[in-house]
Amino acid sequence: MFVKIGDQKLAIRTLSTDKFPQIQFDLVFEKEFELSHNSKTSSLLREMNILFYSSKNVSSSSYVKYTFTCLMYNTT
């Protein structure tokens, strides 16, 4: 799975859970971003929590939590 911010594309996780250990972590994006993947055979259904906040007023009460489902499907 990749995240693209501007012209930079960074790997943030792998779908090979058998080969690579997985951890949960929080990411903070201060700019517009795009999530993508390049898997041709793996499937993944994962809920991801996204917190958005106003950059002018960054306090714990200004966070808004959104949940969306990231779906990668088996193409074979």
N, C-alpha and C positions, 0 to 999 in steps of 0.2 A: 504494500500500500504506500502511496506517495502523497505528499502535500506539495503543491506548487504555490509559491508566493512571488509575485512578479515574474522574473525570468529564472528564478531558482526552483529546482525540483529536488526534493529531499525524500529519501526512503525513511518511513517512520515505523514500519513493521513488515513482517513476512507472514505469509499464510501457511508456511510449512511448520506447523506446531510439533510434528514428530522429530524434526531435525534441529529446530532452534527453540530455546526456552522463550516463553512469553511473559511479559510483565505488564501491569497496568500503570499508566502514567497520565499526568495532566499536561496539556499543551496550552499555551496562551498565544493567540495570534492577534497582533495589533493592526493587521492589514487584511485586505480581502484575500481569501485563499481558496484553493480548489483541491479536493480529494480525488484520487484516481487509483487504479490498479492495473496490472498487466497480466493477471492470471488467466490462463486458458482452460484450466481443469479444476481449480479449487472452487469450493463454494463456501460462502460465509454469510451468516445472518447475525448481525451484531447491532445492539443499540448503543448509540454514542450520545453522551450528554455534552451539550455545548453551552457555555456560559457567555453571554454577551453583556457588555457594560459600556457605559458612556465614558469616553476618555476624559471628559471634563470633570466628572464626579466619580472617582474610583473609590467607592466605599463598599463594604459588604452588602449594604442594603440596596445598592444600585444594580446588582447582578440580576439577570433574567435567565432562567434555565430553560433550554429547549432540548427535547429528545427527538432524535430522528433515527431511522433504520438505514444502515448501510448494507445493501444487498449485493453480493457477488454470486453468480449462478454458474452451475456446471454446464459447459458448452459441449461436452462429449456425449 
